[in-house]
Amino acid sequence: MTLRSGAIWSHQLYAFSRESWNSELKKMEKFIASDGKTTTVQAYTQLNYKLSEKLTANLGIHSLALLLNNSHTLEPRASLKWDFKIRTTAGYRLWTSQPNAATRPLFLFE
């Protein structure tokens, strides 16, 4: 059994612009122009537990805060991994992502 926890602090500079062609005026028009800086703060904890010789479970939680607009997410994480012992593993991962909190499954072969 392994328990890991951590935090990530990131500071970003950004420059964002959006333009589109105005066919009536026959020219490009800029309708969004913004630049600035922001910070994201992430924290996570996860537990990796070997259920059997071939089956491993990973359970955790991940949090992300964007300080630009004070938005926050809290996302549960879970995965199962089966080891075939022939240099191939199969896994199933389930996580949610804000703002719609839709569950997105993913099946992998590595």
N, C-alpha and C positions, 0 to 999 in steps of 0.2 A: 504494500500500500504506500502510495506517495501522495503527499499533500503539497501543492505549490500555490503561492499567493504572490501578488506583485502589483505594482502601480507604474503607470507611464504618464509623464507630463510632457506635452508637446506644444511648442509655440510656432505658429505658422504666420507667414506674411502672404497676402493674396492680392491679386489684381484680376478683376473679372470684368469682362465686357461682352455685350451681346449686340450683334448687328444683323440687319436683314435688308434685302433689296426691296426698295419701294419702286414698283413698276410704273406708278403714275408719275413720280418725280424723276424716275430713271437714275436713281443714285442709292448708295448704301446709307442707311440710317442707323445710328447708334441709339438704342433705347435703354440700355443698362450700362453703367460705368461705375465701378466701385473698386476701391483698394483700401487696404487696412491690415490689421493684424488680429489674431484671435488665439485662444489657448484651448486645448482639449486635455481632459484629465480622465484616465482610464484606471480602473481597479478590477482585479479578478482573483478568484480562488478556484482551484480545481482539485479533485480527488481522483487518482488513478488507482483502481482496485482490480486485482487479478481474481476473477470469479472461479476460474479453473485453469488447467494447463494451457488451454487454447482460447479461452474467452476472457477479455479484459473490458471493464466498464470505466468510463470517464464521466464524472459528474462535476458540474461547476456553475459558477455565476459570473457574469461580466457586466460592469457598469461603465458607461461613457457619459461625460458631461462636456458640452460645447459651451464655453463661457461667452461667446459672441452674443447668443440669444438666450442664455440660461436654460437650454434644453438638456434633458437627462434621459437616459435609458437604463433599464435594468433587465438583463437578458439571461434566462436560464440556459444551460448547455448540457447536453447528454450525448454520449456515443457508446457504441458497442463495437468491439473489434474481435474478429475470429481469425486465428492463426492456423493456416493449413499445413504449415511445416514444409512447403515446397516453394519457398521464396515468394509466396503470394498471401496476402491478407485481404479480407473483406471487412468493410466497416459500414456502420449505419450511424448517421449523425442527425440530430434534431436540434434546431435552435429557433429562436424568435428574433425578430428585428423590429424595432419601433420605427415609425409611428403606428403602423397598421397591425403589429403583433401577429402577423401571419406566420404559421408554422411552415417551415420549409425543410422537407426531408432530402437527404442526399445519400446515395449508395455509391461506394467507391471500391475500386480494385487498385491496389498499389503494386 
